[in-house]
Amino acid sequence: MFDPYHKWLGIPRDKQPATCYQLLGIQPGERDPEVIEDAAIRQSAHVRSYQLGPHAALCTTLLNEIAEAKATLLNPDRRAAYDQQLAAMAPMAPMATAVAPRPIVTAQAAATRRSAVEAEEEDEFDFEEDRRQSRRRRRAAARGGIALDSRALAIKVAAGVAAAVLVVASLAIALYFALRERPGGAAPAADQVAVRNVPANVVVAEPVVVKQPLPNPAANQGKQPAPVGPVGKDRFIDRGDYVEDTKTGLWWQKDGAVSGRMQFFDAMKYATTVKLGGHFGWRVPTKDELADIFPATDPPFVNTRYNKEPFRAGVPGEWASYWTSNLDPRLPDYAYIYQWYAKGGANNCIASKNFAYVRCVRNPVKKD
């Protein structure tokens, strides 16, 4: 049976189930949050390289366990409880120091040992076969991409040649008729053109010249373009339960903490049930929309969970985040939050296991 912990992370079977420290490849005494973050990124990148193989489901499970291990070790309270749990599960030290006698190897034990060795060799063979298949798929995909690019280039070249031929043909036809109507090469003056084959009783009207009015710069002096909307502190208008953004036209939930903290899917349901100012139709904002109002600490906004300090593990305080409606297409069960501290910024996380606030937004009501 294929063992991803052993094959991908080098964790022997007798050391499993793997601890958070083994999943990240760090020592149990490591406390530096940057070292923990870098270890999680390194392990995730290594495991993600096997997603194209036959063990994609195991790869996804292992990626989620690495993310959970990082979250546990970066949270002081969760880490303390986890360390206590590991200490309680540690085996008791042996009381005797006597050397145990060498066991007698029977035929049955030898057969069992040979079976274990053969199973190990089969696992290694399966692993190498997976790597060979993965390389073959990548080469096939590369060849297919080159072929597609070559075909697309050939189509573009053919279309360009056809367009050039049409232009040349049109110019040739126009030149032919021009020379046919104007023998001698030079065109006569406009007032010397003879009207041929016109009966004597037909009056030829003079061409009508429409004169365009000249531009009058003085007429536009003193006129300034109408402003899009107030900026600065006058940009946001208090509408009771919500705040109107006169720059974008969006309506924002006034209270930044009334939602409480919840996971992503509950946040999406929560937005559909909100009623503010007598209106339904609210939604979870995008990360660009949240970035446009960050940090939203001045009135009329209230209860915004903003911390001007950068995140530091083990320091008392709240470093809150707000959910966005953006999913991460690269990873299953991952969505983006907007960090509401320091300089802000979007970051992806596990949607079903992380908790953040929700500040709903709504498009304005169209007036008839």
N, C-alpha and C positions, 0 to 999 in steps of 0.2 A: 504493500500500500504506500502511495506517495506521501512523504512527510515534508510539507513546505517549511516547517520550522527548522528542520535539519538541513534540507537541501539549499534553502535560500538564505537563512540567517545563521546557520552553523550551530544550532542549539541541539545537543544530543538528545536522544530519546529518554535517557535516564535523568535528564534535567528538566523534563516537561511535566506538567504544564508550565509554559514560559512565564516569567515574571515581567513586570513593566520594564525593569532594568535590562533584562535580557532582550526584550523586543527592540529597545533603543540602542543596545550595545554599549551601555555605560555602567560604571561602577555604582553600587548601592549608596555610597556616600557622596555622590555628585550632587551639588546644590546650585551650581551656576545655571540660571535660566537660559542663557545664550547657548551653552553647551548642550542643554536638553533640546532646545529648538533645532539646532544644527543636526543633532543626532536623529531626530524624528524626520527631518527633511532628507537626510542621507539614506536612512533605512527605507523610507517611502519611495524614493526615486529608484533604489535598487529593486524593490519588490515590483514596482510598476512596470519594469522592463519585461516582466513575464506575462503581462496581461493579454498579449496576442497568442499565447500558447494554449494548450488544451486544459490548463488549470486556471482559467480566468476566474471562476467562482471562488476558488481558494485564495487567489490573489486579492480579490475584493474584500474577503473576510479578514485577511491579514492586514490590509491597509487600514481598515476600520479599527482593528485592535491596536495598531501603532498610534493612530490618532487618539484613541482613548487613553493609551499609556502616557502620551505627552500631556493630555489634559489633567490626568491624575497627578503626575509628578510636578506640574507647574502650579497646582493648587495646594497651599500649605496644609489646610485642614484635611483634604482628601488624601494627601500623601502621608500625613501622620497616622490616619486610620489604616491606610494600606500597609505601612511599615509594621504597625502593631499586628495586623493580620498575618503578615509574613513571619514575624517572630513567633507567633503562636503555632504556626504550622511547621516550624523548623524541627527536625528530628533531634531526639535526645542524644547527647554525647555518650559513647560507650564507656562503661564503668571498668572493664577489665582491659589490661594491656597485653594479655598473653597472645601469642601468635597462634592463629587457628591452624589446625593440621591441614595439609594439602589434600584436597578431595580426590577420591579415586574416580578416574574417568571411565565410565562404563561404555559399552557399545551404544546403548540408547542415548547417553549424553553426547557422545561424539556425533551421532547422527543428527541430534537436535542442533548441535553447534554448526555442523555442515549446512543444515537447512537455513539457519540464521544468516550464515555467510553468503549462501546462494541468494537469499532474499535481498540482502544488502547489495549484491552485485546486480541483481535484476533492477533494483531501484536506481542504481547508478546508470545502468544501460538505458532505462526509461528517461532519465534526466538528460543524458546526452542526445537521445533520439528527439526529445522535445526541443533542445537547442538547435539541432540540425533542421527540424521542420520549421522552426521560427526563422532561421536564416534563409531557407528556401522561399518562405512566404514573402520576406522582405525583398529578396532579389526579384521575385516575380512581380511584386508591386512596383519596384523601381523600373523594371523593364516595361510594364504596362504604362507607367507615367511618362516614360520617354517616348513610347509609341504614340500616346495620346498627344503629347506636345508636338511631335513631328507631324501628325495628321492635322492638328490645328494650325501649325505654321504653313503647311502646304495649302490649306483652304484659304488662309489669309492672303498668301501670295497670289493664288489664282484669282481671288476676288479683286485684288489690286490691279492685276494685269487686265482683267476684263473691263474695269472702270477706265483704265488708261486708254484702251482700244476704243471704247465708246466716245470718250472725249475727243480723241484724234479724228474719228469718223465724223462727229458733229462739226468740228472745225473745217474739215475738208468739204463737207456738203455746203456749209455756209459760204466758204470762199468761192466754190464753183458757181453758185447762183449770183454772188456779188459781181464776179467777172463777166458773167453772161449778160447781166443788165447794164453794165458800165464798160462798154468797149473802149479801148484806148487807155485804160488804166486809171486816169484821174477822174474824180467825181465832179460834175458841174456844180456851180454855185447854186444856192437855194433859190435865188430870184431868177435863174436861167433855166429851170426845169420846165420842159414843154409838157403840156397836157395833151396826150395823144388819144385818138379814137373816142373823143367826146363829141356828141352832136352839138350843133350850133345853138339849139334852143335850150340847152341845159346850162344852168348857172352854177359855176364852181365856187363854193363858199370859201372865204378866207379862213385859214386856221385860227382857232381861238387860243390865245395864250393866257393861262391862268397865272396871275402873279401872287406869289406867296408873301404874306406880311413879314417885314423885317423884325428880327427880335428886338424887344425893348427892355434893356437891362434895368432901366429906372423903375419899371412896373413891379419888379420883384424885390426892390430894395426895402429893407426893414422887416421882411417876412422871414420867420424862423420855422424850421420843421417842428411839428407837434411832438412833444415828448411821449415816450412809450408809457411811462408811469413813474411814480415817485421812487426815489432811491434813498439809501441810507436808512435813518430811523423812521422816515415817513413811508417806507416801502410797505410795511405790514399794518393792516387795519384790523382792529378788534371787532369781531362779529359775535361776541358772546361765547358760544361753545367752541368756535373755531376762529382761525386767523386767515384773512384774505391777503394773498401775495399779489400786489399790484404790478409787479414786474413780470411774473409768469402767468398770472390769472388763477393759480391753483389755490385751493382751500386746504388749510392744515389744521389738524387736531391741536387745540390750544394746550391741553395738559399733556406733558411728556412722560408722565409716570402712572397715569390712571390705569393703563392696560396691565401693569405688572409685567413680570418676566415670564416668557413662555417659549416653547420650541417653535420651529418654523411653521409646521403644518397647522398648529393651533393659532398662530398669528394670522395666517391666511383666512381661517374660518372667522376669527375675531373681527377682522376688518369688514366682513360682509354683514355682521350683526350691529355695527356701530350706527347710531343715529345722533347726529349733531346738528343743531339749528333746525330741527324738523326735517332733516334730509338723510336718506340712506344713500347707498352707492359709493361708500368709501372703500379704499383699497390700501395695500401695503406699497409704499413708494419704491422707486428704483434708487440705485446707489447714486446716480447723477442728480436726482431730485433732492436727496438728502444732502449731498455735497453742496448744493446751491444755497441752502439755508443754514448750514453749519456755522456756529454752534447753537444758534437759536436760544440764547440765554437772556436777551433783553425783552422787556414787555413789547407786545402783549403775550408772548409765550410765557408759560409758567411750568414749574416743576421739571425743567429740563435736567436730566442726569448727566451733567458735564463736569469733567475733572480736567483742569488745565495741566496737571502733572502727567508725565509719561508713566506707563505701567511699570511697576516694580514688585516683583514677587516678595511676599512676606511683609509688605508695608500695609498698615491698616488704611482702609479707604475703599471707595467704589469706583471701578473703571467700567462703566456701563457701555453697552452697544445697543443699536437699534437694527431690527431686521430690515432687509431690502427684499424686493420680489425677484431678484436675480438669482438664478440657479447656476451652478458651475457645471458646464456640459462635459468637462473632462473626467469628473468623478461621480459615481452614484451616491445619492443621499448627501450631497453637498450644496450649500447655499451661501450667499454672501451676507455678512453683517457689516454695519458701518460703525467703526469704533468712535465712541463719543468722548474721547479724551485726547489731550495734547493737541496735535495738529489734525486728528481725525484720519480717515482713510478706510477703504473697503478691504475686507479679508474674508476668505472662505473658511467654512467650518462644517462639521457634521450637522445636518439640518434637524435630525430627530433626537440629538443628544445634547445640544447647546441651548441656552436660554438667554433671551434678550428682550428689550422693551419694543413696543410698537407705537409709532406716531403716524396715524393714518392720514391719507391725503385724498383729495377729491377734485375732479375737474369741475369747473363752475357750471351752474345751472344755466342752460340756454333759455334766453327770454324770447317769447314769441313777438 
